[in-house]
Amino acid sequence: MNTHGTVREWGDNHKFRKGKSALVSALCVLAGILVVTPLALVFIYLVIQGAESVNGNFFTQLPKPSGELGGGMANAIVGTFTLLGIASLIGVPIGVLGAVYLAEYGGPKLNWWIRFSSDILNGVPSIIWGIVIYGLMVVPMKGYSALAGGVALGCLMIPIILRTTEEVLLLVPQGYREAALALGIARWKVILQIVIKTASKGIITALLLAFARVAGETAPLLFTALGNNFWNRNLLQPISALPLQIYSFATSAFDDYHRQAWAGALVLVTLVFVLNISVRFLTRDKA
Amino acid sequence: MTIAVESAPASASKTVGQRLPAPSRAGDVFSERFTMVMAVSIFALIGLILYELLVGAWPTIKTFGFSFLTTSSWNPVTEKFGALPFIYGTLLSSLIALLIAVPLSIATAIYLTELAPLWLRQPLTSLIEMLAAIPSVILGLWGIFVMIPFLSKFVYPGLQSALGWTPFFSGPIFGIGMLSGGIILSIMVIPIITSVSREILSSVPNLQREAAYALGATKWEVTRVAVLSYAKRGLFGAIILGLGRAIGETMAVTMVIGNSSRISASLFAPGNTMASVLANQFAEASDDAFLSALFAVGLVLFLVTVIVNLFAQLLLVAAGGNKHGKLA
């Protein structure tokens, strides 16, 4: 009876354990569903609300003063690309050349510190860059400007580009470098003509990733680029950007502005996702 | 390349039996120095942030000293500034965010690495990573017009009737407020914690799992004994990385938290985090004392996120292979 009892207990226990396992699995599935749901909801609302509101005017007109219907975000779209242009003038050379140092020259100790610091820098809230550039550029230049906004975004890009480009450069087989060096080619030419050329697709991927990340940033622009309801061709004047315009329209008390905020959000998300998806295609080819 | 090939035989014929002149190293020296300056500029950028924030915050530090961190009056008119409401707001909203996000993220990561059918794993992972790419301002827009109306109609009244006897769920429901801020933050940190945890879990060697299966363990026992305990440190790093993100996240929180500088026990009451007070009030700060106080808030925020991220990075490095920094 005793042995029988333990056997039955073991059997029950086994069932219990199986049941527990199934329960936890079910909970994990539930968690997965809960995680994906808000994402799906964000997309659904963006597409429904945004598609209703995007029209030709959105891409061609300036914002109307509050109270008037219609208008668009043409200046904000151009502003976003202007800011990205200025940002890349700072972020791309520093990020890519810094990555070249990490991958080609640097010793392990200094490299570790640079990587570590750049990961820390990557974690710094983007609004901090907003107030730093405010103190560094807006105050001395006595005004908000497109230039200040671009610099803020550029600083944000540096650690992202640095880390991803380094990874890409390290993927270039060591044999390529050795073969070129064995021909007596100077090292800097090897880097320029062999390493960077081989990794060029990957480097472009890294840059696109950085653009995607920075294009949606609002916080660093609030006190640097400020926003502007008109066309601006002077880089020393405030300029608008899509995220800024979405923010100010979303927090306004006016229905037509809310409608346009959704349209702006759809356009911005499309821009970010096109960048992200092209990254996926580029990396898929390489793998 | 061509230069080297052409010039070598030419000079060789002129100087038979002699050594070739050493090629110039100037290009190499220059390129190494130049790229080094670029790489080392990372340190300069961190120094620059610290310097600018210290200069901006200096008047406040001199006037209020340590009491800036411990007093809770924030009054631009009387020029009395204490950052406690924002420190409290940051801690509370991040805590709410982590309470929601951590179990969901880790369970999802377990699903993705241990349970999901193989064909589903990659698409689901990509989908969750896409959520991380949604700009914060768009999540804030969605928060204002979709999430808050839903929560204040269907969820908050129920919470209040069930838990209204505690101070945390009493008082009027505005919709915007600390709880809404925490919930939107949780949506923002879930993708990060999930994707870093997923990487950590999938780096657990299969031998671990096979050994546990061989002892007759069930799926959950394998996960708990062989996978989770092995990946403990890395998962903790993932959570801390999410915490760093939650502390610094600005736009979405700013749009739903309500911009109030008072500490309230109720989670339904409006509040502010350190990041959201900067976004809300920096542009309208007209006089120097107010601006300096906001710089001081920025300094505190910077130091806190650096410390939290430092901790997270060290944990992830210790957990082996740090590829995660760039995700955050």
Interface residues (C-beta under 8 A of the other chain):
Chain A: R17 K18 K20 S21 V24 S25 L27 C28 V29 L30 A31 G32 L34 V35 V36 P38 L39 L41 V42 Y45 L46 Q49 P93 I94 L97 G98 A99 V100 Y101 L102 E104 Y105 G106 W113 I114 R115 F116 S117 S118 D119 I120 L121 N122 G123 V124 P125 S126 I127 I128 W129 G130 I131 V132 Y134 G135 L136 C155 I158 P159 I160 L162 R163 T164 E167 L183 G184 I185 A186 R187 W188 K189 I191 Q193 A212 R213 A215 G216 E217 T218 A219 L222 F223 L226 P243 I246 Y247 A250 T251 H258 A261 W262 A265 L268 V269 V272 F273 N276 R280
Chain B: M1 A4 V5 A8 P23 G27 D28 F30 S31 E32 F34 T35 M36 M38 A39 V40 S41 I42 F43 L45 I46 L48 I49 E52 L53 V55 G56 P103 L104 S105 A107 T108 I110 Y111 L112 E114 L115 A116 L124 S126 L127 I128 M130 L131 A133 I134 P135 S136 V137 I138 L139 G140 L141 W142 I144 F145 V146 I187 I190 T194 T218 K219 W220 E221 T223 L241 G244 R245 I247 G248 E249 T250 M251 M255 A275 L278 A279 F282 A283 L294 F295 G298 L301 F302 T305 V306 V308 N309 L310 A312 Q313 N322 K323 G325 K326 A328
